[in-house]
């Protein structure tokens, strides 16, 4: 579980940087990104909780978070 967790940390850091750059613009797109970010956090927390209750392993939950992070990285990387 250590390697996937480390990869999640690295990948998340990259997304945080891209999001921060977008949010610094302070325009309509930045406000939409902030709203999207909050919704994604809430949804991910509910999904992880439901997965835990259903018996998912830590690796499975981390891998699912990595999928979410990858989608965000792809979206934010488009310019």
DRENTORKOL-3810 file (N, C-alpha, C; in nm, 4 decimals):
REM DRENTORKOL-3810
@n.u->0.0824; n.v->-0.1194; n.w->0.0000; ca.u->0.0000; ca.v->0.0000; ca.w->0.0000; c.u->0.0866; c.v->0.1254; c.w->0.0000
@n.u->0.2120; n.v->0.1140; n.w->0.0370; ca.u->0.2984; ca.v->0.2315; ca.w->0.0458; c.u->0.3229; c.v->0.2956; c.w->-0.0905
@n.u->0.3482; n.v->0.2156; n.w->-0.1921; ca.u->0.3763; ca.v->0.2715; ca.w->-0.3248; c.u->0.2537; c.v->0.3430; c.w->-0.3823
@n.u->0.1347; n.v->0.2814; n.w->-0.3828; ca.u->0.0180; ca.v->0.3549; ca.w->-0.4334; c.u->-0.0106; c.v->0.4824; c.w->-0.3544
@n.u->0.0116; n.v->0.4780; n.w->-0.2247; ca.u->-0.0113; ca.v->0.5969; ca.w->-0.1425; c.u->0.0884; c.v->0.7071; c.w->-0.1771
@n.u->0.2131; n.v->0.6695; n.w->-0.2007; ca.u->0.3148; ca.v->0.7670; ca.w->-0.2405; c.u->0.2807; c.v->0.8270; c.w->-0.3766
@n.u->0.2388; n.v->0.7417; n.w->-0.4690; ca.u->0.1998; ca.v->0.7907; ca.w->-0.6014; c.u->0.0801; c.v->0.8851; c.w->-0.5920
@n.u->-0.0156; n.v->0.8514; n.w->-0.5064; ca.u->-0.1313; ca.v->0.9393; ca.w->-0.4866; c.u->-0.0860; c.v->1.0757; c.w->-0.4349
@n.u->0.0060; n.v->1.0772; n.w->-0.3425; ca.u->0.0564; ca.v->1.2041; ca.w->-0.2883; c.u->0.1224; c.v->1.2883; c.w->-0.3963
@n.u->0.2037; n.v->1.2257; n.w->-0.4784; ca.u->0.2732; ca.v->1.2981; ca.w->-0.5853; c.u->0.1737; c.v->1.3496; c.w->-0.6889
@n.u->0.0841; n.v->1.2623; n.w->-0.7323; ca.u->-0.0143; ca.v->1.3005; ca.w->-0.8334; c.u->-0.1069; c.v->1.4104; c.w->-0.7810
@n.u->-0.1461; n.v->1.3992; n.w->-0.6555; ca.u->-0.2330; ca.v->1.5007; ca.w->-0.5957; c.u->-0.1623; c.v->1.6353; c.w->-0.5878
@n.u->-0.0339; n.v->1.6325; n.w->-0.5554; ca.u->0.0429; ca.v->1.7569; ca.w->-0.5481; c.u->0.0417; c.v->1.8297; c.w->-0.6815
@n.u->0.0562; n.v->1.7540; n.w->-0.7889; ca.u->0.0537; ca.v->1.8151; ca.w->-0.9218; c.u->-0.0821; c.v->1.8781; c.w->-0.9508
@n.u->-0.1887; n.v->1.8104; n.w->-0.9135; ca.u->-0.3230; ca.v->1.8647; ca.w->-0.9357; c.u->-0.3447; c.v->1.9888; c.w->-0.8494
@n.u->-0.2942; n.v->1.9880; n.w->-0.7283; ca.u->-0.3079; ca.v->2.1051; ca.w->-0.6407; c.u->-0.2411; c.v->2.2263; c.w->-0.7041
@n.u->-0.1237; n.v->2.2070; n.w->-0.7606; ca.u->-0.0530; ca.v->2.3178; ca.w->-0.8259; c.u->-0.1340; c.v->2.3701; c.w->-0.9442
@n.u->-0.1848; n.v->2.2791; n.w->-1.0267; ca.u->-0.2645; ca.v->2.3223; ca.w->-1.1428; c.u->-0.3918; c.v->2.3950; c.w->-1.0994
@n.u->-0.4540; n.v->2.3447; n.w->-0.9935; ca.u->-0.5760; ca.v->2.4102; ca.w->-0.9444; c.u->-0.5443; c.v->2.5474; c.w->-0.8868
@n.u->-0.4360; n.v->2.5575; n.w->-0.8127; ca.u->-0.3988; ca.v->2.6859; ca.w->-0.7537; c.u->-0.3742; c.v->2.7894; c.w->-0.8627
@n.u->-0.3081; n.v->2.7476; n.w->-0.9694; ca.u->-0.2829; ca.v->2.8403; ca.w->-1.0801; c.u->-0.4139; c.v->2.8870; c.w->-1.1427
@n.u->-0.5066; n.v->2.7954; n.w->-1.1575; ca.u->-0.6360; ca.v->2.8313; ca.w->-1.2151; c.u->-0.7139; c.v->2.9226; c.w->-1.1201
@n.u->-0.7114; n.v->2.8928; n.w->-0.9919; ca.u->-0.7856; ca.v->2.9730; ca.w->-0.8947; c.u->-0.7289; c.v->3.1140; c.w->-0.8808
@n.u->-0.5986; n.v->3.1279; n.w->-0.9005; ca.u->-0.5368; ca.v->3.2606; ca.w->-0.8886; c.u->-0.5877; c.v->3.3578; c.w->-0.9936
@n.u->-0.6411; n.v->3.3070; n.w->-1.1027; ca.u->-0.6940; ca.v->3.3953; ca.w->-1.2069; c.u->-0.8124; c.v->3.4760; c.w->-1.1544
@n.u->-0.8894; n.v->3.4162; n.w->-1.0639; ca.u->-1.0014; ca.v->3.4869; ca.w->-1.0027; c.u->-1.1168; c.v->3.5163; c.w->-1.0973
@n.u->-1.1193; n.v->3.4511; n.w->-1.2117; ca.u->-1.2254; ca.v->3.4759; ca.w->-1.3078; c.u->-1.3398; c.v->3.3762; c.w->-1.2894
@n.u->-1.4317; n.v->3.3764; n.w->-1.3843; ca.u->-1.5477; ca.v->3.2872; ca.w->-1.3764; c.u->-1.5025; c.v->3.1409; c.w->-1.3756
@n.u->-1.4034; n.v->3.1088; n.w->-1.4579; ca.u->-1.3529; ca.v->2.9708; ca.w->-1.4626; c.u->-1.2947; c.v->2.9300; c.w->-1.3277
@n.u->-1.2330; n.v->3.0234; n.w->-1.2576; ca.u->-1.1775; ca.v->2.9951; ca.w->-1.1252; c.u->-1.2886; c.v->2.9655; c.w->-1.0252
@n.u->-1.3958; n.v->3.0401; n.w->-1.0325; ca.u->-1.5089; ca.v->3.0167; ca.w->-0.9428; c.u->-1.5745; c.v->2.8818; c.w->-0.9722
@n.u->-1.5844; n.v->2.8486; n.w->-1.0999; ca.u->-1.6401; ca.v->2.7185; ca.w->-1.1372; c.u->-1.5502; c.v->2.6056; c.w->-1.0875
@n.u->-1.4195; n.v->2.6258; n.w->-1.0966; ca.u->-1.3244; ca.v->2.5248; ca.w->-1.0491; c.u->-1.3370; c.v->2.5061; c.w->-0.8983
@n.u->-1.3514; n.v->2.6151; n.w->-0.8251; ca.u->-1.3660; ca.v->2.6065; ca.w->-0.6795; c.u->-1.4920; c.v->2.5287; c.w->-0.6430
@n.u->-1.6002; n.v->2.5564; n.w->-0.7126; ca.u->-1.7254; ca.v->2.4861; ca.w->-0.6866; c.u->-1.7132; c.v->2.3382; c.w->-0.7214
@n.u->-1.6517; n.v->2.3101; n.w->-0.8349; ca.u->-1.6311; ca.v->2.1717; ca.w->-0.8772; c.u->-1.5442; c.v->2.0973; c.w->-0.7760
@n.u->-1.4399; n.v->2.1623; n.w->-0.7292; ca.u->-1.3470; ca.v->2.1014; ca.w->-0.6345; c.u->-1.4195; c.v->2.0605; c.w->-0.5054
@n.u->-1.5019; n.v->2.1479; n.w->-0.4551; ca.u->-1.5741; ca.v->2.1186; ca.w->-0.3304; c.u->-1.6686; c.v->2.0003; c.w->-0.3509
@n.u->-1.7409; n.v->2.0021; n.w->-0.4604; ca.u->-1.8320; ca.v->1.8914; ca.w->-0.4891; c.u->-1.7593; c.v->1.7585; c.w->-0.5032
@n.u->-1.6435; n.v->1.7620; n.w->-0.5694; ca.u->-1.5646; ca.v->1.6398; ca.w->-0.5865; c.u->-1.5146; c.v->1.5857; c.w->-0.4533
@n.u->-1.4746; n.v->1.6746; n.w->-0.3652; ca.u->-1.4245; ca.v->1.6315; ca.w->-0.2333; c.u->-1.5351; c.v->1.5607; c.w->-0.1544
@n.u->-1.6529; n.v->1.6193; n.w->-0.1554; ca.u->-1.7666; ca.v->1.5601; ca.w->-0.0833; c.u->-1.8037; c.v->1.4246; c.w->-0.1439
@n.u->-1.8123; n.v->1.4208; n.w->-0.2769; ca.u->-1.8461; ca.v->1.2955; ca.w->-0.3449; c.u->-1.7418; c.v->1.1872; c.w->-0.3167
@n.u->-1.6139; n.v->1.2238; n.w->-0.3219; ca.u->-1.5064; ca.v->1.1261; ca.w->-0.2982; c.u->-1.5113; c.v->1.0727; c.w->-0.1551
@n.u->-1.5424; n.v->1.1593; n.w->-0.0607; ca.u->-1.5510; ca.v->1.1153; ca.w->0.0785; c.u->-1.6650; c.v->1.0158; c.w->0.0971
@n.u->-1.7804; n.v->1.0452; n.w->0.0373; ca.u->-1.8934; ca.v->0.9522; ca.w->0.0463; c.u->-1.8613; c.v->0.8199; c.w->-0.0227
@n.u->-1.7966; n.v->0.8282; n.w->-0.1386; ca.u->-1.7611; ca.v->0.7071; ca.w->-0.2116; c.u->-1.6640; c.v->0.6208; c.w->-0.1307
@n.u->-1.5626; n.v->0.6838; n.w->-0.0723; ca.u->-1.4649; ca.v->0.6093; ca.w->0.0080; c.u->-1.5314; c.v->0.5462; c.w->0.1295
@n.u->-1.6212; n.v->0.6201; n.w->0.1940; ca.u->-1.6909; ca.v->0.5666; ca.w->0.3104; c.u->-1.7768; c.v->0.4462; c.w->0.2719
@n.u->-1.8506; n.v->0.4594; n.w->0.1633; ca.u->-1.9341; ca.v->0.3485; ca.w->0.1174; c.u->-1.8488; c.v->0.2274; c.w->0.0807
@n.u->-1.7339; n.v->0.2525; n.w->0.0196; ca.u->-1.6439; ca.v->0.1431; ca.w->-0.0166; c.u->-1.5911; c.v->0.0720; c.w->0.1068
@n.u->-1.5551; n.v->0.1496; n.w->0.2084; ca.u->-1.5084; ca.v->0.0892; ca.w->0.3342; c.u->-1.6161; c.v->0.0032; c.w->0.3978
@n.u->-1.7370; n.v->0.0557; n.w->0.4008; ca.u->-1.8482; ca.v->-0.0188; ca.w->0.4599; c.u->-1.8733; c.v->-0.1483; c.w->0.3827
@n.u->-1.8537; n.v->-0.1414; n.w->0.2499; ca.u->-1.8749; ca.v->-0.2590; ca.w->0.1652; c.u->-1.7583; c.v->-0.3571; c.w->0.1708
@n.u->-1.6516; n.v->-0.3197; n.w->0.2422; ca.u->-1.5401; ca.v->-0.4119; ca.w->0.2604; c.u->-1.4204; c.v->-0.3905; c.w->0.1703
@n.u->-1.4122; n.v->-0.2760; n.w->0.1053; ca.u->-1.2978; ca.v->-0.2482; ca.w->0.0182; c.u->-1.1699; c.v->-0.2364; c.w->0.1010
@n.u->-1.0602; n.v->-0.2736; n.w->0.0390; ca.u->-0.9306; ca.v->-0.2620; ca.w->0.1059; c.u->-0.8770; c.v->-0.1193; c.w->0.0905
@n.u->-0.7772; n.v->-0.0890; n.w->0.1681; ca.u->-0.7117; ca.v->0.0411; ca.w->0.1568; c.u->-0.6540; c.v->0.0625; c.w->0.0184
@n.u->-0.5956; n.v->-0.0420; n.w->-0.0385; ca.u->-0.5414; ca.v->-0.0323; ca.w->-0.1743; c.u->-0.6495; c.v->0.0025; c.w->-0.2758
@n.u->-0.7650; n.v->-0.0597; n.w->-0.2621; ca.u->-0.8741; ca.v->-0.0327; ca.w->-0.3556; c.u->-0.9204; c.v->0.1124; c.w->-0.3458
@n.u->-0.9290; n.v->0.1620; n.w->-0.2252; ca.u->-0.9733; ca.v->0.3000; ca.w->-0.2055; c.u->-0.8688; c.v->0.3974; c.w->-0.2591
@n.u->-0.7424; n.v->0.3716; n.w->-0.2322; ca.u->-0.6356; ca.v->0.4579; ca.w->-0.2827; c.u->-0.6350; c.v->0.4562; c.w->-0.4357
@n.u->-0.6496; n.v->0.3386; n.w->-0.4954; ca.u->-0.6506; ca.v->0.3301; ca.w->-0.6413; c.u->-0.7680; c.v->0.4064; c.w->-0.7011
@n.u->-0.8816; n.v->0.4040; n.w->-0.6331; ca.u->-0.9979; ca.v->0.4800; ca.w->-0.6816; c.u->-0.9711; c.v->0.6298; c.w->-0.6724
@n.u->-0.9119; n.v->0.6748; n.w->-0.5621; ca.u->-0.8746; ca.v->0.8161; ca.w->-0.5498; c.u->-0.7774; c.v->0.8555; c.w->-0.6604
@n.u->-0.6834; n.v->0.7661; n.w->-0.6922; ca.u->-0.5872; ca.v->0.7949; ca.w->-0.7986; c.u->-0.6587; c.v->0.8118; c.w->-0.9330
@n.u->-0.7658; n.v->0.7364; n.w->-0.9543; ca.u->-0.8431; ca.v->0.7523; ca.w->-1.0780; c.u->-0.9065; c.v->0.8909; c.w->-1.0843
@n.u->-0.9620; n.v->0.9345; n.w->-0.9713; ca.u->-1.0213; ca.v->1.0686; ca.w->-0.9651; c.u->-0.9145; c.v->1.1754; c.w->-0.9910
@n.u->-0.7992; n.v->1.1595; n.w->-0.9300; ca.u->-0.6903; ca.v->1.2559; ca.w->-0.9466; c.u->-0.6453; c.v->1.2591; c.w->-1.0923
@n.u->-0.6374; n.v->1.1434; n.w->-1.1571; ca.u->-0.5960; ca.v->1.1376; ca.w->-1.2971; c.u->-0.6939; c.v->1.2128; c.w->-1.3879
@n.u->-0.8229; n.v->1.1996; n.w->-1.3600; ca.u->-0.9243; ca.v->1.2710; ca.w->-1.4382; c.u->-0.9054; c.v->1.4205; c.w->-1.4211
@n.u->-0.8814; n.v->1.4650; n.w->-1.2981; ca.u->-0.8603; ca.v->1.6072; ca.w->-1.2734; c.u->-0.7325; c.v->1.6563; c.w->-1.3403
@n.u->-0.6274; n.v->1.5783; n.w->-1.3342; ca.u->-0.5013; ca.v->1.6176; ca.w->-1.3974; c.u->-0.5197; c.v->1.6339; c.w->-1.5478
@n.u->-0.5925; n.v->1.5427; n.w->-1.6073; ca.u->-0.6169; ca.v->1.5495; ca.w->-1.7525; c.u->-0.6981; c.v->1.6748; c.w->-1.7864
@n.u->-0.8027; n.v->1.6990; n.w->-1.7085; ca.u->-0.8891; ca.v->1.8154; ca.w->-1.7339; c.u->-0.8136; c.v->1.9451; c.w->-1.7129
@n.u->-0.7410; n.v->1.9553; n.w->-1.6042; ca.u->-0.6682; ca.v->2.0786; ca.w->-1.5717; c.u->-0.5488; c.v->2.1004; c.w->-1.6628
@n.u->-0.4958; n.v->1.9940; n.w->-1.7193; ca.u->-0.3795; ca.v->2.0049; ca.w->-1.8068; c.u->-0.4134; c.v->2.0593; c.w->-1.9449
@n.u->-0.5417; n.v->2.0582; n.w->-1.9788; ca.u->-0.5842; ca.v->2.1133; ca.w->-2.1088; c.u->-0.5812; c.v->2.2644; c.w->-2.1014
@n.u->-0.5223; n.v->2.3232; n.w->-2.1991; ca.u->-0.5166; ca.v->2.4715; ca.w->-2.2023; c.u->-0.5512; c.v->2.5218; c.w->-2.3382
END
